[in-house]
């Protein structure tokens, strides 16, 4: 067995695509085995993919509410299991930031996903992923 294997977790459907990629609707969710990182990879254009994390694993106090319009778009009801991901961007100097302002919410019942831009200014689109980076920026 390889030290790092990819585990396919299933297909995702983004009715409106993702910002900047509205023409792409079908993605595959993949996880690097035993890693906190996931890959949301387009099945229509193999060169398009996004590294994501479960933001609650890194930011335990992270929270937000979905609008009724977002719930409706994802066909969520009170019992729908949901997954939340945040896009990771690798920057220079071995730094990584996370977009906490626009989480990707997935209804696990129907595999529909949507990137939600939160209206409040509580979270950054470039939140340092690791604590040391935050200390370095102060």
FENGIVEN-V340460 format. One line per field, one symbol per residue. ss: DSSP state (~ for helix, > for strand, _ for the rest). phi: phi as a letter, one per 20 degrees, with the letter a starting at -180 (. if undefined). burial: 1 if it has 9 or more other C-alpha atoms within 8 Angstrom, else 0. A space follows every 10 residues. Layout:
ss: ???
phi: ???
burial: ???
This chain:
ss: _____>>>>> >>>____>__ >____>>>>> >>____>>>> >>______>> >>>_~~~~__ _______~~~ ~~~_______ _>>>>>>>>> >___>>>>__ ___>>>>___ _>>>>_____ ______>>__ ~~~~~~~_
phi: .ffcdededp eccdgdmdgn cfedddcdec cfglceeccd dfeecffdbc fccefffdcf efbadeffff fffelecgef fcdcccfdde dflldcccee fcfedceffd mecbedefff efdeecfgfd gfffffef
burial: 0000000000 1111001100 0101111111 1100011111 1100000011 1111100000 0000000001 1001010001 0011111100 0000111111 1111111100 1111110100 0001101110 00110000
